[in-house]
Amino acid sequence: MAALLASLATAPAGAQGWSTSPLRAPTPTPKDGLPNDRGAFNQWLRAHRDTLSVDQARVARERLFVYVSAEAKVRGGTLPAPGDTGAIGPFVLAAGLGDPGALLIMSQWTGAKPPYEVDHRGVQVRFESPYLTAGSTDGQWRVCYPFFFMTEPVGLDAPPGKVPAETVILSTLVAPDKTPAGASAAHVFIAAVQPKDSARFVNDAIASFSLHAMGPTETPGAWYRGDDKAPMPSVAVVKRLPKRVVLFVYTGARGTFETNRTHFETLVARLGTGPCAP
């Protein structure tokens, strides 16, 4: 197991088709109201993690992925080795705050037997090193993404009167932005629906996100974008699989949005139903 982990840790992100350009961006600590110093933050989290509200836990988890982003950039996108306590520490803490991807990666480091997977209300998250995957429990769609993305498996979301959708929210690397906080991650909202319900779902989603159709693009799919002057720019695409229609919406603060967009486009290109490509 140790030899296998060591070999996986030497494979750079670019070798799996993920651009290394976002890995070259700085990772400043955002002004989020938490202790700025990493050691002070860890001490604060140890003292408060059992009493955090849902919103406080989310902010703390986002801060931990600031450190995940920084460590990923130092290593050129390679998975940390199991003995690298400084690099794996944020994963251990994020797992304790409910991030399933961090939990699954940590399971491999601790020598647990595969499969490394968790199911959440119709959505399954797996770790197939060096990728995390998220998709439906029936295997009709999945996306592959790097270990340094944060995962929120919303699950089968079915508000009253709305089309049921298998939903996942991913956060990309943290990078400098043009907000008062100074740094943030960009976010990818992913929702998959049955083809028979897709027209109504897509129309509702496009209206909800205030998107409008783009002209023809070189990339397959139906593409949309938000207001060019919005402080949080966005772009979206609808892709069709045999048994699902999948909507991706990418958004983020200016600066972060542009830095991480190449990773969003790779994520879209890796939508499928089978194993992740090497």
C-alpha positions as CSV (number, residue, x, y, z in Angstrom):
1,M,0.0,0.0,0.0
2,A,2.8,2.5,0.9
3,A,4.6,1.8,-2.4
4,L,1.3,2.3,-4.4
5,L,0.6,5.6,-2.6
6,A,4.2,6.8,-3.3
7,S,3.9,6.0,-7.0
8,L,0.5,7.8,-7.3
9,A,1.9,10.8,-5.5
10,T,4.5,11.4,-8.3
11,A,1.9,11.8,-11.1
12,P,1.5,15.5,-11.9
13,A,-2.0,16.9,-12.5
14,G,-1.0,17.8,-16.1
15,A,-0.5,14.1,-16.8
16,Q,-4.2,13.5,-16.3
17,G,-5.2,16.2,-18.7
18,W,-5.7,18.9,-16.1
19,S,-4.1,22.2,-17.0
20,T,-1.3,23.3,-14.6
21,S,-1.9,27.0,-15.2
22,P,-4.3,27.4,-12.2
23,L,-1.7,25.7,-10.1
24,R,0.7,28.6,-10.7
25,A,-1.7,31.2,-9.2
26,P,-1.0,32.5,-5.7
27,T,-3.2,31.4,-2.8
28,P,-3.7,34.3,-0.4
29,T,-5.7,33.7,2.7
30,P,-9.2,35.3,2.3
31,K,-10.5,37.8,4.8
32,D,-13.3,35.5,6.0
33,G,-13.4,36.5,9.7
34,L,-11.4,33.5,10.9
35,P,-7.8,33.6,12.3
36,N,-5.5,34.6,9.5
37,D,-2.5,32.5,10.6
38,R,-2.8,28.8,9.7
39,G,-1.6,27.6,13.2
40,A,-4.0,30.0,14.9
41,F,-6.8,28.8,12.7
42,N,-6.1,25.2,13.5
43,Q,-6.1,26.0,17.2
44,W,-9.4,27.9,16.8
45,L,-11.0,24.9,14.9
46,R,-9.9,22.4,17.5
47,A,-11.5,24.6,20.2
48,H,-14.8,25.2,18.3
49,R,-15.4,22.3,15.9
50,D,-18.0,20.5,18.1
51,T,-20.1,23.6,18.4
52,L,-20.0,25.1,14.9
53,S,-23.3,26.0,13.1
54,V,-23.9,24.7,9.6
55,D,-22.8,28.0,8.1
56,Q,-19.7,28.2,10.4
57,A,-18.7,24.7,9.4
58,R,-19.0,25.6,5.7
59,V,-16.7,28.6,6.1
60,A,-14.2,26.6,8.1
61,R,-14.3,23.9,5.4
62,E,-13.7,26.5,2.8
63,R,-10.7,27.8,4.7
64,L,-9.2,24.3,5.0
65,F,-9.4,24.1,1.2
66,V,-7.3,27.3,1.0
67,Y,-4.6,25.2,2.6
68,V,-5.4,22.2,0.3
69,S,-5.0,24.6,-2.7
70,A,-1.7,25.9,-1.4
71,E,-0.3,22.4,-0.9
72,A,-1.5,21.2,-4.3
73,K,0.2,24.2,-6.0
74,V,3.5,23.5,-4.1
75,R,3.4,19.9,-5.4
76,G,2.3,20.7,-8.9
77,G,-1.0,18.9,-8.4
78,T,0.3,15.7,-7.0
79,L,-1.4,13.8,-4.3
80,P,0.4,14.2,-0.9
81,A,2.1,11.1,0.5
82,P,0.5,9.5,3.5
83,G,3.3,10.4,5.9
84,D,3.3,14.1,4.9
85,T,1.4,15.3,8.0
86,G,1.5,19.0,7.1
87,A,-0.1,18.3,3.7
88,I,-2.7,15.8,4.8
89,G,-3.8,17.7,7.9
90,P,-6.4,19.9,6.1
91,F,-8.0,16.7,4.6
92,V,-8.3,15.1,8.0
93,L,-10.0,18.2,9.4
94,A,-12.2,18.7,6.4
95,A,-13.3,15.1,6.6
96,G,-14.4,15.8,10.2
97,L,-16.5,18.7,8.9
98,G,-18.3,16.6,6.3
99,D,-16.4,16.8,3.1
100,P,-16.8,13.3,1.5
101,G,-13.9,13.7,-0.9
102,A,-11.5,14.4,1.9
103,L,-12.9,11.5,3.9
104,L,-12.4,9.1,1.0
105,I,-8.9,10.2,0.3
106,M,-8.1,9.9,4.0
107,S,-9.5,6.3,3.9
108,Q,-6.8,5.3,1.4
109,W,-4.1,6.9,3.5
110,T,-5.1,5.0,6.6
111,G,-5.0,1.7,4.7
112,A,-8.8,1.0,4.7
113,K,-9.9,-1.5,2.1
114,P,-11.6,-0.3,-1.1
115,P,-14.1,0.6,-2.4
116,Y,-13.6,4.1,-1.2
117,E,-17.1,5.5,-1.7
118,V,-20.0,7.2,0.0
119,D,-23.6,7.4,-1.1
120,H,-25.7,10.4,-0.3
121,R,-29.4,10.6,-1.3
122,G,-28.9,9.2,-4.8
123,V,-25.4,10.6,-5.4
124,Q,-22.2,8.6,-5.0
125,V,-18.8,10.1,-4.4
126,R,-15.8,7.8,-5.0
127,F,-12.0,8.0,-4.8
128,E,-10.3,6.2,-7.7
129,S,-6.8,7.6,-7.2
130,P,-5.7,10.1,-8.5
131,Y,-9.3,11.1,-9.1
132,L,-12.5,11.8,-7.2
133,T,-15.7,11.0,-9.0
134,A,-19.3,12.1,-8.3
135,G,-22.4,10.9,-10.0
136,S,-25.6,8.9,-9.7
137,T,-25.7,5.7,-7.7
138,D,-27.1,3.9,-10.7
139,G,-24.0,4.7,-12.8
140,Q,-25.8,6.7,-15.5
141,W,-23.5,9.7,-15.2
142,R,-20.3,10.7,-13.4
143,V,-17.7,13.4,-13.4
144,C,-14.0,13.0,-12.6
145,Y,-12.1,15.7,-10.8
146,P,-8.8,16.3,-8.9
147,F,-8.4,15.6,-5.2
148,F,-8.0,19.3,-4.5
149,F,-11.6,20.1,-5.4
150,M,-14.1,20.4,-2.5
151,T,-17.2,18.3,-2.7
152,E,-20.7,18.9,-1.5
153,P,-23.0,16.0,-2.6
154,V,-26.4,17.7,-2.3
155,G,-28.1,14.5,-3.5
156,L,-31.5,14.1,-5.1
157,D,-32.9,17.6,-4.9
158,A,-36.7,17.7,-5.4
159,P,-38.3,21.0,-4.3
160,P,-42.1,21.1,-4.5
161,G,-43.2,21.6,-8.1
162,K,-39.7,21.2,-9.5
163,V,-38.0,18.5,-11.5
164,P,-36.0,16.1,-9.3
165,A,-32.3,16.5,-10.0
166,E,-29.2,14.6,-8.8
167,T,-27.1,17.5,-7.6
168,V,-23.4,18.0,-6.7
169,I,-21.5,21.3,-6.0
170,L,-17.8,21.4,-6.5
171,S,-15.3,24.1,-5.5
172,T,-12.1,24.6,-7.5
173,L,-8.7,25.8,-6.3
174,V,-8.5,29.0,-4.3
175,A,-7.0,32.0,-6.1
176,P,-6.8,35.8,-5.8
177,D,-10.1,37.6,-6.6
178,K,-11.3,41.2,-6.9
179,T,-13.6,41.2,-3.9
180,P,-12.9,42.7,-0.4
181,A,-12.0,39.1,0.8
182,G,-9.1,39.0,-1.7
183,A,-9.4,35.3,-2.5
184,S,-11.9,32.6,-3.1
185,A,-12.7,29.4,-5.0
186,A,-14.8,29.2,-8.0
187,H,-17.9,26.9,-7.9
188,V,-19.4,24.3,-10.2
189,F,-23.1,23.4,-9.8
190,I,-23.9,20.1,-11.5
191,A,-27.4,18.7,-11.8
192,A,-28.5,15.6,-13.8
193,V,-32.1,14.9,-14.7
194,Q,-34.1,12.3,-16.7
195,P,-34.3,13.2,-20.4
196,K,-38.1,13.3,-20.3
197,D,-37.9,16.1,-17.7
198,S,-34.9,17.9,-19.1
199,A,-36.6,20.7,-21.1
200,R,-38.5,22.1,-18.2
201,F,-35.5,21.7,-15.8
202,V,-33.1,23.5,-18.1
203,N,-35.5,26.3,-18.8
204,D,-36.1,26.8,-15.1
205,A,-32.4,26.7,-14.3
206,I,-31.4,29.1,-17.0
207,A,-34.0,31.6,-15.7
208,S,-32.9,31.0,-12.1
209,F,-29.2,31.7,-12.9
210,S,-30.1,34.6,-15.2
211,L,-28.3,33.1,-18.2
212,H,-28.7,33.6,-21.9
213,A,-27.7,31.4,-24.9
214,M,-24.3,31.7,-26.5
215,G,-23.6,31.4,-30.2
216,P,-22.0,28.4,-31.7
217,T,-18.9,27.2,-29.9
218,E,-16.1,24.7,-30.7
219,T,-17.0,22.7,-27.5
220,P,-20.0,20.3,-27.8
221,G,-23.1,21.1,-25.8
222,A,-25.6,23.9,-25.5
223,W,-23.7,26.8,-23.9
224,Y,-25.0,29.8,-21.9
225,R,-23.5,32.7,-20.1
226,G,-24.4,35.3,-17.5
227,D,-24.3,39.1,-17.7
228,D,-20.9,40.2,-18.8
229,K,-20.9,43.1,-16.2
230,A,-21.9,40.9,-13.3
231,P,-19.5,40.9,-10.3
232,M,-19.9,37.1,-10.3
233,P,-19.5,36.0,-13.9
234,S,-21.0,32.6,-14.9
235,V,-21.1,30.2,-17.8
236,A,-23.1,27.0,-18.3
237,V,-23.4,24.1,-20.6
238,V,-26.0,21.3,-21.0
239,K,-24.7,17.9,-22.1
240,R,-26.7,14.8,-23.1
241,L,-26.0,11.2,-22.1
242,P,-28.1,8.2,-23.0
243,K,-30.1,8.3,-19.7
244,R,-29.4,11.7,-18.2
245,V,-29.2,15.3,-19.3
246,V,-26.6,17.1,-17.2
247,L,-26.3,20.8,-16.5
248,F,-23.0,22.4,-15.4
249,V,-23.0,26.0,-14.1
250,Y,-19.6,27.6,-13.4
251,T,-19.4,30.8,-11.4
252,G,-17.0,32.7,-9.3
253,A,-15.6,36.1,-8.3
254,R,-13.7,38.0,-11.0
255,G,-10.1,36.9,-10.9
256,T,-10.8,33.4,-9.6
257,F,-13.4,32.8,-12.3
258,E,-10.8,33.4,-15.1
259,T,-8.0,31.6,-13.3
260,N,-9.9,28.3,-12.8
261,R,-12.0,28.2,-16.0
262,T,-9.7,25.8,-17.7
263,H,-10.4,23.2,-14.9
264,F,-14.1,23.7,-15.4
265,E,-13.8,23.0,-19.1
266,T,-11.8,19.9,-18.4
267,L,-14.4,18.7,-15.9
268,V,-17.2,19.1,-18.5
269,A,-15.1,17.2,-21.1
270,R,-14.8,14.3,-18.6
271,L,-18.5,13.8,-18.1
272,G,-19.3,10.1,-18.8
273,T,-20.5,6.8,-17.4
274,G,-17.4,4.6,-17.2
275,P,-14.0,4.8,-15.5
276,C,-12.0,8.0,-15.5
277,A,-9.5,8.3,-18.4
278,P,-5.8,7.9,-17.5
